[in-house]
Amino acid sequence: MKIPLDGLATLFMGKGELIGHSGSTGSLAFYYPEKDMFLLEMSIKWKTPQFLCG
């Protein structure tokens, strides 16, 4: 999936494109080659509150 930043009315207008996928299970991953930057997001939902200890 390629998202050109040409037509979006944002601060990134005309700054290249994002390459990746928006996912369908609560996650997404995009790569912004102009700045060699990755954007990753993952969300997890539980029925009852869970706590991670580390």
All heavy atoms as TSV, in Angstrom:
chain	resi	resn	atom	element	x	y	z
A	1	MET	N	N	0.844	-1.155	0.000
A	1	MET	CA	C	0.000	0.000	0.000
A	1	MET	C	C	0.903	1.237	0.000
A	1	MET	O	O	1.788	1.362	0.826
A	1	MET	CB	C	-0.881	-0.063	1.260
A	1	MET	CG	C	-1.658	1.156	1.558
A	1	MET	SD	S	-2.590	0.964	3.106
A	1	MET	CE	C	-4.218	1.007	2.464
A	2	LYS	N	N	0.689	2.122	-0.959
A	2	LYS	CA	C	1.431	3.381	-1.028
A	2	LYS	C	C	0.453	4.527	-0.854
A	2	LYS	O	O	-0.572	4.579	-1.497
A	2	LYS	CB	C	2.135	3.526	-2.373
A	2	LYS	CG	C	3.271	2.565	-2.567
A	2	LYS	CD	C	3.977	2.835	-3.879
A	2	LYS	CE	C	5.109	1.862	-4.072
A	2	LYS	NZ	N	5.835	2.119	-5.312
A	3	ILE	N	N	0.788	5.436	0.037
A	3	ILE	CA	C	-0.058	6.601	0.285
A	3	ILE	C	C	0.737	7.845	-0.090
A	3	ILE	O	O	1.642	8.251	0.645
A	3	ILE	CB	C	-0.492	6.671	1.758
A	3	ILE	CG1	C	-1.243	5.406	2.137
A	3	ILE	CG2	C	-1.333	7.908	2.004
A	3	ILE	CD1	C	-1.603	5.324	3.594
A	4	PRO	N	N	0.417	8.452	-1.243
A	4	PRO	CA	C	1.118	9.690	-1.608
A	4	PRO	C	C	0.688	10.829	-0.690
A	4	PRO	O	O	-0.472	10.935	-0.320
A	4	PRO	CB	C	0.675	9.940	-3.052
A	4	PRO	CG	C	-0.580	9.169	-3.220
A	4	PRO	CD	C	-0.547	8.036	-2.240
A	5	LEU	N	N	1.644	11.646	-0.297
A	5	LEU	CA	C	1.350	12.765	0.595
A	5	LEU	C	C	1.114	14.052	-0.192
A	5	LEU	O	O	1.179	15.140	0.367
A	5	LEU	CB	C	2.495	12.934	1.599
A	5	LEU	CG	C	2.754	11.715	2.480
A	5	LEU	CD1	C	3.978	11.943	3.355
A	5	LEU	CD2	C	1.545	11.385	3.325
A	6	ASP	N	N	0.799	13.938	-1.481
A	6	ASP	CA	C	0.569	15.106	-2.332
A	6	ASP	C	C	-0.762	15.784	-2.029
A	6	ASP	O	O	-0.828	16.992	-1.892
A	6	ASP	CB	C	0.568	14.716	-3.806
A	6	ASP	CG	C	1.850	14.035	-4.224
A	6	ASP	OD1	O	2.766	13.897	-3.394
A	6	ASP	OD2	O	1.930	13.624	-5.379
A	7	GLY	N	N	-1.828	15.001	-1.932
A	7	GLY	CA	C	-3.155	15.571	-1.821
A	7	GLY	C	C	-3.646	15.768	-0.402
A	7	GLY	O	O	-4.701	16.327	-0.191
A	8	LEU	N	N	-2.898	15.313	0.583
A	8	LEU	CA	C	-3.341	15.468	1.959
A	8	LEU	C	C	-3.038	16.878	2.451
A	8	LEU	O	O	-1.952	17.389	2.255
A	8	LEU	CB	C	-2.638	14.462	2.874
A	8	LEU	CG	C	-2.908	12.987	2.613
A	8	LEU	CD1	C	-2.043	12.131	3.519
A	8	LEU	CD2	C	-4.367	12.663	2.824
A	9	ALA	N	N	-4.019	17.488	3.080
A	9	ALA	CA	C	-3.826	18.844	3.616
A	9	ALA	C	C	-3.170	18.741	4.997
A	9	ALA	O	O	-3.816	18.918	6.023
A	9	ALA	CB	C	-5.157	19.570	3.686
A	10	THR	N	N	-1.892	18.410	5.010
A	10	THR	CA	C	-1.152	18.284	6.261
A	10	THR	C	C	0.186	18.994	6.124
A	10	THR	O	O	0.522	19.522	5.071
A	10	THR	CB	C	-0.879	16.804	6.602
A	10	THR	OG1	O	0.025	16.281	5.633
A	10	THR	CG2	C	-2.146	15.981	6.611
A	11	LEU	N	N	0.966	18.963	7.171
A	11	LEU	CA	C	2.309	19.531	7.114
A	11	LEU	C	C	3.232	18.722	6.209
A	11	LEU	O	O	4.303	19.187	5.840
A	11	LEU	CB	C	2.903	19.604	8.526
A	11	LEU	CG	C	2.193	20.532	9.497
A	11	LEU	CD1	C	2.794	20.394	10.893
A	11	LEU	CD2	C	2.282	21.976	9.039
A	12	PHE	N	N	2.830	17.474	5.865
A	12	PHE	CA	C	3.647	16.609	5.022
A	12	PHE	C	C	3.310	16.743	3.541
A	12	PHE	O	O	3.812	15.998	2.723
A	12	PHE	CB	C	3.465	15.149	5.444
A	12	PHE	CG	C	3.882	14.900	6.856
A	12	PHE	CD1	C	2.934	14.733	7.852
A	12	PHE	CD2	C	5.218	14.838	7.195
A	12	PHE	CE1	C	3.313	14.503	9.158
A	12	PHE	CE2	C	5.614	14.607	8.505
A	12	PHE	CZ	C	4.652	14.441	9.482
A	13	MET	N	N	2.458	17.677	3.157
A	13	MET	CA	C	2.002	17.833	1.777
A	13	MET	C	C	3.185	18.001	0.821
A	13	MET	O	O	4.044	18.848	1.018
A	13	MET	CB	C	1.080	19.042	1.670
A	13	MET	CG	C	0.293	19.098	0.418
A	13	MET	SD	S	-0.994	20.346	0.632
A	13	MET	CE	C	-1.609	20.424	-0.999
A	14	GLY	N	N	3.243	17.127	-0.193
A	14	GLY	CA	C	4.301	17.174	-1.191
A	14	GLY	C	C	5.630	16.625	-0.707
A	14	GLY	O	O	6.670	16.908	-1.290
A	15	LYS	N	N	5.634	15.815	0.346
A	15	LYS	CA	C	6.882	15.317	0.931
A	15	LYS	C	C	7.128	13.839	0.653
A	15	LYS	O	O	7.789	13.172	1.418
A	15	LYS	CB	C	6.870	15.518	2.446
A	15	LYS	CG	C	6.654	16.927	2.879
A	15	LYS	CD	C	7.908	17.729	2.799
A	15	LYS	CE	C	7.628	19.098	3.386
A	15	LYS	NZ	N	8.687	19.999	3.331
A	16	GLY	N	N	6.586	13.290	-0.427
A	16	GLY	CA	C	6.847	11.894	-0.775
A	16	GLY	C	C	5.642	11.014	-0.538
A	16	GLY	O	O	4.507	11.408	-0.791
A	17	GLU	N	N	5.892	9.794	-0.013
A	17	GLU	CA	C	4.814	8.845	0.208
A	17	GLU	C	C	5.134	7.923	1.383
A	17	GLU	O	O	6.286	7.777	1.782
A	17	GLU	CB	C	4.572	8.003	-1.045
A	17	GLU	CG	C	5.737	7.117	-1.423
A	17	GLU	CD	C	5.531	6.386	-2.737
A	17	GLU	OE1	O	4.539	6.648	-3.422
A	17	GLU	OE2	O	6.377	5.560	-3.066
A	18	LEU	N	N	4.087	7.328	1.924
A	18	LEU	CA	C	4.217	6.315	2.956
A	18	LEU	C	C	4.030	4.950	2.303
A	18	LEU	O	O	3.169	4.789	1.439
A	18	LEU	CB	C	3.162	6.487	4.046
A	18	LEU	CG	C	3.229	7.746	4.883
A	18	LEU	CD1	C	2.026	7.810	5.822
A	18	LEU	CD2	C	4.513	7.810	5.669
A	19	ILE	N	N	4.819	3.968	2.712
A	19	ILE	CA	C	4.717	2.619	2.174
A	19	ILE	C	C	4.456	1.687	3.349
A	19	ILE	O	O	5.182	1.718	4.337
A	19	ILE	CB	C	6.014	2.205	1.458
A	19	ILE	CG1	C	6.309	3.178	0.330
A	19	ILE	CG2	C	5.908	0.775	0.931
A	19	ILE	CD1	C	7.693	3.018	-0.262
A	20	GLY	N	N	3.412	0.873	3.265
A	20	GLY	CA	C	3.104	-0.054	4.341
A	20	GLY	C	C	1.674	-0.518	4.265
A	20	GLY	O	O	1.096	-0.624	3.188
A	21	HIS	N	N	1.092	-0.776	5.433
A	21	HIS	CA	C	-0.296	-1.241	5.468
A	21	HIS	C	C	-0.957	-0.810	6.763
A	21	HIS	O	O	-0.320	-0.775	7.811
A	21	HIS	CB	C	-0.355	-2.763	5.334
A	21	HIS	CG	C	-1.674	-3.237	4.835
A	21	HIS	ND1	N	-2.725	-3.480	5.676
A	21	HIS	CD2	C	-2.117	-3.479	3.589
A	21	HIS	CE1	C	-3.771	-3.870	4.959
A	21	HIS	NE2	N	-3.421	-3.873	3.684
A	22	SER	N	N	-2.268	-0.520	6.672
A	22	SER	CA	C	-2.999	-0.053	7.842
A	22	SER	C	C	-3.527	-1.197	8.694
A	22	SER	O	O	-4.076	-0.960	9.755
A	22	SER	CB	C	-4.154	0.846	7.406
A	22	SER	OG	O	-5.004	0.136	6.533
A	23	GLY	N	N	-3.390	-2.423	8.259
A	23	GLY	CA	C	-3.766	-3.584	9.059
A	23	GLY	C	C	-5.258	-3.715	9.293
A	23	GLY	O	O	-6.021	-2.786	9.076
A	24	SER	N	N	-5.670	-4.881	9.743
A	24	SER	CA	C	-7.093	-5.110	10.011
A	24	SER	C	C	-7.304	-5.692	11.404
A	24	SER	O	O	-8.427	-5.992	11.773
A	24	SER	CB	C	-7.667	-6.066	8.968
A	24	SER	OG	O	-7.030	-7.325	9.059
A	25	THR	N	N	-6.240	-5.853	12.172
A	25	THR	CA	C	-6.359	-6.478	13.487
A	25	THR	C	C	-5.796	-5.580	14.588
A	25	THR	O	O	-5.248	-6.068	15.572
A	25	THR	CB	C	-5.622	-7.823	13.499
A	25	THR	OG1	O	-4.240	-7.583	13.178
A	25	THR	CG2	C	-6.213	-8.797	12.516
A	26	GLY	N	N	-5.896	-4.287	14.441
A	26	GLY	CA	C	-5.431	-3.377	15.476
A	26	GLY	C	C	-3.961	-3.025	15.393
A	26	GLY	O	O	-3.359	-2.624	16.374
A	27	SER	N	N	-3.370	-3.172	14.222
A	27	SER	CA	C	-1.963	-2.816	14.061
A	27	SER	C	C	-1.751	-2.136	12.715
A	27	SER	O	O	-2.563	-2.264	11.803
A	27	SER	CB	C	-1.078	-4.055	14.156
A	27	SER	OG	O	-1.389	-4.948	13.114
A	28	LEU	N	N	-0.658	-1.403	12.601
A	28	LEU	CA	C	-0.284	-0.802	11.324
A	28	LEU	C	C	1.220	-0.645	11.283
A	28	LEU	O	O	1.884	-0.594	12.313
A	28	LEU	CB	C	-0.990	0.536	11.081
A	28	LEU	CG	C	-0.782	1.696	12.044
A	28	LEU	CD1	C	0.491	2.460	11.731
A	28	LEU	CD2	C	-1.959	2.626	11.954
A	29	ALA	N	N	1.749	-0.561	10.070
A	29	ALA	CA	C	3.186	-0.353	9.877
A	29	ALA	C	C	3.385	0.409	8.580
A	29	ALA	O	O	2.869	0.016	7.535
A	29	ALA	CB	C	3.933	-1.679	9.831
A	30	PHE	N	N	4.097	1.513	8.650
A	30	PHE	CA	C	4.420	2.310	7.469
A	30	PHE	C	C	5.885	2.696	7.497
A	30	PHE	O	O	6.484	2.858	8.562
A	30	PHE	CB	C	3.569	3.586	7.416
A	30	PHE	CG	C	2.145	3.337	7.016
A	30	PHE	CD1	C	1.154	3.277	7.969
A	30	PHE	CD2	C	1.800	3.157	5.686
A	30	PHE	CE1	C	-0.159	3.050	7.619
A	30	PHE	CE2	C	0.490	2.929	5.325
A	30	PHE	CZ	C	-0.495	2.872	6.288
A	31	TYR	N	N	6.441	2.875	6.311
A	31	TYR	CA	C	7.823	3.317	6.146
A	31	TYR	C	C	7.799	4.623	5.364
A	31	TYR	O	O	7.096	4.752	4.366
A	31	TYR	CB	C	8.630	2.255	5.401
A	31	TYR	CG	C	10.063	2.663	5.110
A	31	TYR	CD1	C	10.930	2.988	6.143
A	31	TYR	CD2	C	10.537	2.718	3.817
A	31	TYR	CE1	C	12.240	3.355	5.892
A	31	TYR	CE2	C	11.840	3.083	3.547
A	31	TYR	CZ	C	12.683	3.397	4.584
A	31	TYR	OH	O	13.977	3.771	4.331
A	32	TYR	N	N	8.559	5.613	5.833
A	32	TYR	CA	C	8.667	6.913	5.173
A	32	TYR	C	C	10.089	7.031	4.633
A	32	TYR	O	O	11.003	7.436	5.351
A	32	TYR	CB	C	8.338	8.010	6.188
A	32	TYR	CG	C	8.302	9.412	5.636
A	32	TYR	CD1	C	7.702	9.701	4.417
A	32	TYR	CD2	C	8.855	10.459	6.354
A	32	TYR	CE1	C	7.667	10.994	3.940
A	32	TYR	CE2	C	8.828	11.757	5.880
A	32	TYR	CZ	C	8.230	12.012	4.664
A	32	TYR	OH	O	8.191	13.293	4.183
A	33	PRO	N	N	10.312	6.619	3.363
A	33	PRO	CA	C	11.678	6.536	2.829
A	33	PRO	C	C	12.426	7.864	2.769
A	33	PRO	O	O	13.658	7.867	2.880
A	33	PRO	CB	C	11.496	5.960	1.424
A	33	PRO	CG	C	10.060	5.911	1.138
A	33	PRO	CD	C	9.320	6.193	2.391
A	34	GLU	N	N	11.742	8.989	2.619
A	34	GLU	CA	C	12.419	10.276	2.524
A	34	GLU	C	C	13.224	10.601	3.788
A	34	GLU	O	O	14.235	11.279	3.738
A	34	GLU	CB	C	11.422	11.395	2.229
A	34	GLU	CG	C	10.978	11.473	0.776
A	34	GLU	CD	C	10.022	10.360	0.376
A	34	GLU	OE1	O	9.464	9.677	1.265
A	34	GLU	OE2	O	9.840	10.136	-0.822
A	35	LYS	N	N	12.767	10.114	4.941
A	35	LYS	CA	C	13.450	10.362	6.212
A	35	LYS	C	C	13.978	9.075	6.837
A	35	LYS	O	O	14.464	9.100	7.969
A	35	LYS	CB	C	12.502	11.038	7.208
A	35	LYS	CG	C	12.036	12.399	6.769
A	35	LYS	CD	C	13.142	13.397	6.887
A	35	LYS	CE	C	12.633	14.775	6.516
A	35	LYS	NZ	N	13.656	15.782	6.598
A	36	ASP	N	N	13.872	7.933	6.127
A	36	ASP	CA	C	14.286	6.628	6.635
A	36	ASP	C	C	13.669	6.392	8.024
A	36	ASP	O	O	14.343	6.085	8.996
A	36	ASP	CB	C	15.807	6.514	6.698
A	36	ASP	CG	C	16.255	5.081	6.915
A	36	ASP	OD1	O	15.538	4.158	6.486
A	36	ASP	OD2	O	17.318	4.882	7.516
A	37	MET	N	N	12.325	6.548	8.092
A	37	MET	CA	C	11.604	6.492	9.350
A	37	MET	C	C	10.473	5.459	9.265
A	37	MET	O	O	9.808	5.355	8.235
A	37	MET	CB	C	11.020	7.876	9.644
A	37	MET	CG	C	10.352	8.017	10.970
A	37	MET	SD	S	9.959	9.752	11.368
A	37	MET	CE	C	8.796	10.170	10.111
A	38	PHE	N	N	10.270	4.714	10.348
A	38	PHE	CA	C	9.193	3.738	10.442
A	38	PHE	C	C	8.135	4.235	11.411
A	38	PHE	O	O	8.453	4.863	12.422
A	38	PHE	CB	C	9.719	2.392	10.953
A	38	PHE	CG	C	10.566	1.663	9.958
A	38	PHE	CD1	C	11.931	1.840	9.933
A	38	PHE	CD2	C	9.994	0.813	9.036
A	38	PHE	CE1	C	12.728	1.178	9.033
A	38	PHE	CE2	C	10.776	0.129	8.119
A	38	PHE	CZ	C	12.143	0.317	8.118
A	39	LEU	N	N	6.876	3.918	11.114
A	39	LEU	CA	C	5.755	4.217	11.995
A	39	LEU	C	C	5.053	2.892	12.277
A	39	LEU	O	O	4.529	2.256	11.368
A	39	LEU	CB	C	4.791	5.199	11.337
A	39	LEU	CG	C	3.476	5.448	12.046
A	39	LEU	CD1	C	3.717	6.135	13.377
A	39	LEU	CD2	C	2.556	6.268	11.181
A	40	LEU	N	N	5.072	2.463	13.534
A	40	LEU	CA	C	4.468	1.195	13.936
A	40	LEU	C	C	3.468	1.449	15.049
A	40	LEU	O	O	3.725	2.231	15.964
A	40	LEU	CB	C	5.532	0.217	14.439
A	40	LEU	CG	C	6.693	-0.038	13.491
A	40	LEU	CD1	C	7.786	-0.788	14.209
A	40	LEU	CD2	C	6.230	-0.801	12.271
A	41	GLU	N	N	2.336	0.739	15.003
A	41	GLU	CA	C	1.323	0.871	16.044
A	41	GLU	C	C	0.654	-0.473	16.227
A	41	GLU	O	O	0.365	-1.179	15.276
A	41	GLU	CB	C	0.292	1.927	15.646
A	41	GLU	CG	C	-0.733	2.238	16.707
A	41	GLU	CD	C	-1.963	1.364	16.653
A	41	GLU	OE1	O	-2.307	0.862	15.587
A	41	GLU	OE2	O	-2.587	1.188	17.711
A	42	MET	N	N	0.414	-0.844	17.476
A	42	MET	CA	C	-0.284	-2.080	17.781
A	42	MET	C	C	-1.156	-1.847	19.006
A	42	MET	O	O	-0.697	-1.277	19.999
A	42	MET	CB	C	0.712	-3.195	18.075
A	42	MET	CG	C	0.050	-4.533	18.279
A	42	MET	SD	S	1.246	-5.847	18.540
A	42	MET	CE	C	1.350	-5.824	20.313
A	43	SER	N	N	-2.407	-2.247	18.925
A	43	SER	CA	C	-3.286	-2.105	20.079
A	43	SER	C	C	-3.873	-3.469	20.425
A	43	SER	O	O	-4.194	-4.266	19.543
A	43	SER	CB	C	-4.397	-1.094	19.801
A	43	SER	OG	O	-5.193	-1.528	18.728
A	44	ILE	N	N	-3.975	-3.716	21.713
A	44	ILE	CA	C	-4.506	-4.978	22.208
A	44	ILE	C	C	-5.628	-4.653	23.190
A	44	ILE	O	O	-5.474	-3.795	24.059
A	44	ILE	CB	C	-3.407	-5.799	22.924
A	44	ILE	CG1	C	-2.283	-6.099	21.960
A	44	ILE	CG2	C	-3.988	-7.077	23.495
A	44	ILE	CD1	C	-1.068	-6.722	22.629
A	45	LYS	N	N	-6.747	-5.333	23.046
A	45	LYS	CA	C	-7.868	-5.122	23.955
A	45	LYS	C	C	-8.157	-6.426	24.693
A	45	LYS	O	O	-8.228	-7.484	24.088
A	45	LYS	CB	C	-9.112	-4.677	23.192
A	45	LYS	CG	C	-8.960	-3.331	22.538
A	45	LYS	CD	C	-10.215	-2.939	21.829
A	45	LYS	CE	C	-10.009	-1.621	21.113
A	45	LYS	NZ	N	-11.186	-1.220	20.379
A	46	TRP	N	N	-8.328	-6.327	26.006
A	46	TRP	CA	C	-8.698	-7.473	26.822
A	46	TRP	C	C	-10.074	-7.228	27.414
A	46	TRP	O	O	-10.484	-6.093	27.625
A	46	TRP	CB	C	-7.697	-7.664	27.958
A	46	TRP	CG	C	-6.364	-8.173	27.526
A	46	TRP	CD1	C	-6.099	-9.386	26.992
A	46	TRP	CD2	C	-5.114	-7.488	27.593
A	46	TRP	NE1	N	-4.757	-9.514	26.714
A	46	TRP	CE2	C	-4.126	-8.362	27.087
A	46	TRP	CE3	C	-4.723	-6.232	28.032
A	46	TRP	CZ2	C	-2.797	-8.029	27.015
A	46	TRP	CZ3	C	-3.400	-5.899	27.960
A	46	TRP	CH2	C	-2.437	-6.781	27.460
A	47	LYS	N	N	-10.768	-8.307	27.718
A	47	LYS	CA	C	-12.076	-8.185	28.363
A	47	LYS	C	C	-11.955	-7.676	29.788
A	47	LYS	O	O	-12.771	-6.916	30.274
A	47	LYS	CB	C	-12.816	-9.525	28.340
A	47	LYS	CG	C	-13.236	-9.934	26.957
A	47	LYS	CD	C	-14.007	-11.243	26.980
A	47	LYS	CE	C	-14.409	-11.627	25.575
A	47	LYS	NZ	N	-15.122	-12.905	25.544
A	48	THR	N	N	-10.924	-8.119	30.492
A	48	THR	CA	C	-10.664	-7.641	31.843
A	48	THR	C	C	-9.304	-6.980	31.858
A	48	THR	O	O	-8.432	-7.324	31.069
A	48	THR	CB	C	-10.688	-8.802	32.857
A	48	THR	OG1	O	-9.730	-9.768	32.459
A	48	THR	CG2	C	-12.063	-9.462	32.897
A	49	PRO	N	N	-9.075	-6.025	32.734
A	49	PRO	CA	C	-7.772	-5.351	32.770
A	49	PRO	C	C	-6.633	-6.339	33.006
A	49	PRO	O	O	-6.730	-7.218	33.850
A	49	PRO	CB	C	-7.905	-4.377	33.945
A	49	PRO	CG	C	-9.365	-4.195	34.131
A	49	PRO	CD	C	-10.004	-5.488	33.699
A	50	GLN	N	N	-5.582	-6.186	32.251
A	50	GLN	CA	C	-4.386	-7.012	32.381
A	50	GLN	C	C	-3.209	-6.086	32.610
A	50	GLN	O	O	-3.147	-4.997	32.077
A	50	GLN	CB	C	-4.147	-7.830	31.110
A	50	GLN	CG	C	-5.289	-8.750	30.742
A	50	GLN	CD	C	-5.383	-9.940	31.676
A	50	GLN	OE1	O	-4.376	-10.491	32.062
A	50	GLN	NE2	N	-6.600	-10.322	32.026
A	51	PHE	N	N	-2.244	-6.538	33.364
A	51	PHE	CA	C	-1.071	-5.739	33.638
A	51	PHE	C	C	0.174	-6.522	33.245
A	51	PHE	O	O	0.281	-7.705	33.518
A	51	PHE	CB	C	-0.994	-5.361	35.115
A	51	PHE	CG	C	-2.168	-4.541	35.561
A	51	PHE	CD1	C	-3.253	-5.137	36.175
A	51	PHE	CD2	C	-2.194	-3.178	35.329
A	51	PHE	CE1	C	-4.352	-4.386	36.564
A	51	PHE	CE2	C	-3.271	-2.417	35.717
A	51	PHE	CZ	C	-4.356	-3.019	36.337
A	52	LEU	N	N	1.093	-5.858	32.585
A	52	LEU	CA	C	2.345	-6.475	32.203
A	52	LEU	C	C	3.397	-6.112	33.228
A	52	LEU	O	O	3.588	-4.940	33.541
A	52	LEU	CB	C	2.781	-6.004	30.806
A	52	LEU	CG	C	1.821	-6.323	29.671
A	52	LEU	CD1	C	2.340	-5.710	28.378
A	52	LEU	CD2	C	1.672	-7.822	29.509
A	53	CYS	N	N	4.057	-7.083	33.758
A	53	CYS	CA	C	5.118	-6.847	34.734
A	53	CYS	C	C	6.454	-7.087	34.055
A	53	CYS	O	O	6.613	-8.060	33.337
A	53	CYS	CB	C	4.983	-7.784	35.934
A	53	CYS	SG	S	3.448	-7.544	36.826
A	54	GLY	N	N	7.385	-6.249	34.255
A	54	GLY	CA	C	8.635	-6.473	33.580
A	54	GLY	C	C	9.747	-5.882	34.305
A	54	GLY	O	O	10.814	-5.722	34.094
